[in-house]
Amino acid sequence: MVSRTTADAKGDVVVLLIGMRINRFRAVHLWLPAMLAMLRMLRELEKDPARGLLSKVLLTASPRTYYVVQYWESRDKLYAYATAPDALHHEVWARINRKERAGKLRGQVGIWHEAYVVPEGSYEAVYGDMPAFGLAAAHGQVPLEKRGRYAKDRFAYRSGGDAPA
């Protein structure tokens, strides 16, 4: 393993943060299905790489808050999965919407997502003595020197040109 590496991302990077917050621990019948549905959707995406999920990292922010950082091939593929009638997301989202309209989720479990399209030149990454992780797991990993020793050089890197001097 090379000791210092960076992500080999080229072009725009698409990142989705998606998660849930347990507002009432006793409402297991509401938050556990949401958590299990997320895990099932991730398995569905792993089985079908053509849908566009490149990599994911499961995280917890507190005993109440769980989320997934997802890296996608493109905004179009992320949107296509989110709206595909044959995808598990469609079924799960319809179920959540029905419960929300019926007032069954209010105050019990929170769900959220944030999506970002990060243009080339607006991201950089450094990994020291790490296997491919995060952005590098999604796009590959290269020795740091290929993108530049300093952050300003890595931000200046453009996939159509040479590595910074």
C-alpha positions as CSV (number, residue, x, y, z in Angstrom):
1,M,0.0,0.0,0.0
2,V,1.3,3.4,-1.0
3,S,1.4,5.6,2.2
4,R,-0.1,8.8,0.8
5,T,-2.8,8.6,-1.9
6,T,-5.6,10.6,-3.4
7,A,-8.8,9.8,-5.2
8,D,-8.6,9.2,-9.0
9,A,-11.9,11.0,-9.6
10,K,-12.2,12.7,-13.0
11,G,-14.9,15.2,-13.9
12,D,-17.9,16.0,-11.6
13,V,-18.5,13.9,-8.5
14,V,-22.0,13.1,-7.4
15,V,-22.5,12.6,-3.7
16,L,-25.7,11.6,-1.9
17,L,-26.0,11.8,1.9
18,I,-29.2,9.9,3.1
19,G,-30.3,8.9,6.5
20,M,-32.7,8.7,9.3
21,R,-33.0,10.0,12.9
22,I,-34.8,8.0,15.6
23,N,-37.0,10.6,17.3
24,R,-38.8,8.1,19.6
25,F,-36.8,4.9,20.5
26,R,-40.1,3.2,21.4
27,A,-41.4,3.6,17.8
28,V,-39.3,0.6,16.7
29,H,-42.2,-0.5,14.4
30,L,-41.6,2.7,12.4
31,W,-37.8,3.3,12.4
32,L,-36.6,-0.3,12.1
33,P,-38.4,-0.8,8.8
34,A,-36.9,2.4,7.5
35,M,-33.4,1.2,8.5
36,L,-33.9,-2.2,7.0
37,A,-35.3,-0.7,3.8
38,M,-32.1,1.3,3.3
39,L,-30.0,-1.8,3.7
40,R,-32.2,-3.6,1.2
41,M,-31.9,-0.7,-1.3
42,L,-28.1,-0.8,-1.0
43,R,-28.1,-4.5,-1.6
44,E,-30.3,-4.0,-4.7
45,L,-27.8,-1.3,-6.0
46,E,-24.8,-3.5,-5.3
47,K,-26.4,-6.4,-7.3
48,D,-27.0,-4.0,-10.3
49,P,-23.9,-1.8,-10.8
50,A,-25.5,-0.4,-14.1
51,R,-27.8,1.6,-11.8
52,G,-24.8,3.8,-11.0
53,L,-23.9,3.5,-7.3
54,L,-20.1,3.5,-7.2
55,S,-19.5,3.2,-3.5
56,K,-21.0,3.8,-0.1
57,V,-20.0,4.4,3.5
58,L,-22.4,3.6,6.3
59,L,-22.1,6.0,9.3
60,T,-23.6,6.9,12.6
61,A,-23.7,10.5,13.9
62,S,-25.2,9.5,17.3
63,P,-27.3,6.7,18.8
64,R,-30.3,8.3,17.1
65,T,-28.9,9.3,13.7
66,Y,-27.7,6.9,10.9
67,Y,-26.8,7.8,7.4
68,V,-25.0,6.6,4.2
69,V,-22.6,8.6,2.1
70,Q,-23.1,7.4,-1.5
71,Y,-21.0,8.2,-4.6
72,W,-22.8,7.9,-7.9
73,E,-21.7,7.8,-11.5
74,S,-23.9,10.7,-12.4
75,R,-26.8,12.9,-11.4
76,D,-28.9,11.2,-14.1
77,K,-28.3,7.7,-12.8
78,L,-29.1,8.8,-9.2
79,Y,-32.3,10.4,-10.4
80,A,-33.1,7.4,-12.6
81,Y,-32.9,5.1,-9.6
82,A,-34.9,7.4,-7.4
83,T,-37.8,7.4,-9.9
84,A,-37.6,3.9,-11.4
85,P,-40.9,2.1,-10.9
86,D,-39.0,-1.2,-10.8
87,A,-36.6,-0.1,-8.0
88,L,-37.2,-0.8,-4.3
89,H,-36.8,2.9,-3.6
90,H,-40.1,3.6,-5.5
91,E,-42.0,1.1,-3.2
92,V,-40.4,2.3,0.0
93,W,-40.9,6.0,-0.8
94,A,-44.6,5.4,-1.6
95,R,-45.0,3.6,1.7
96,I,-43.3,6.4,3.6
97,N,-45.4,9.0,1.9
98,R,-48.6,7.1,2.8
99,K,-47.5,6.9,6.5
100,E,-46.6,10.6,6.5
101,R,-50.0,11.7,5.0
102,A,-51.7,9.5,7.6
103,G,-49.7,11.3,10.3
104,K,-48.1,8.1,11.5
105,L,-44.5,9.3,11.2
106,R,-44.7,12.8,12.8
107,G,-42.3,13.0,15.7
108,Q,-41.4,9.3,15.5
109,V,-38.7,9.0,12.9
110,G,-37.0,11.6,10.7
111,I,-35.7,10.9,7.2
112,W,-33.5,13.2,5.1
113,H,-31.2,13.4,2.2
114,E,-28.8,15.9,0.6
115,A,-27.5,15.5,-2.9
116,Y,-24.4,17.3,-4.4
117,V,-22.8,17.5,-7.8
118,V,-19.3,18.7,-7.1
119,P,-17.5,20.1,-10.2
120,E,-14.0,19.0,-11.0
121,G,-11.6,21.4,-9.3
122,S,-13.9,21.7,-6.3
123,Y,-12.8,18.6,-4.4
124,E,-9.6,17.0,-3.2
125,A,-8.7,14.1,-1.0
126,V,-5.7,12.7,0.9
127,Y,-5.5,9.3,2.4
128,G,-2.5,8.3,4.6
129,D,-1.9,4.6,5.0
130,M,-5.5,3.9,4.1
131,P,-7.1,1.4,1.7
132,A,-9.4,2.9,-0.8
133,F,-12.1,4.7,1.1
134,G,-14.8,7.2,0.4
135,L,-14.2,9.0,-2.9
136,A,-11.1,6.8,-3.6
137,A,-13.3,3.7,-3.2
138,A,-15.7,5.1,-5.7
139,H,-13.2,6.3,-8.3
140,G,-10.0,4.5,-7.6
141,Q,-6.8,5.5,-5.8
142,V,-3.5,6.9,-7.1
143,P,-0.3,8.1,-5.4
144,L,-0.6,11.6,-4.1
145,E,2.1,12.9,-6.5
146,K,0.0,12.1,-9.5
147,R,-2.4,14.9,-8.5
148,G,0.1,17.2,-6.7
149,R,1.7,17.3,-3.3
150,Y,-0.3,20.3,-2.1
151,A,-4.0,20.8,-1.8
152,K,-3.9,23.8,-4.1
153,D,-2.3,21.5,-6.8
154,R,-4.9,18.8,-6.3
155,F,-7.7,21.4,-6.6
156,A,-6.1,22.7,-9.8
157,Y,-5.9,19.2,-11.3
158,R,-8.0,18.7,-14.5
159,S,-8.6,15.3,-15.9
160,G,-8.1,16.5,-19.5
161,G,-4.6,17.8,-18.7
162,D,-1.4,16.7,-17.1
163,A,-0.8,16.5,-13.4
164,P,0.4,19.7,-11.8
165,A,4.1,20.4,-11.6
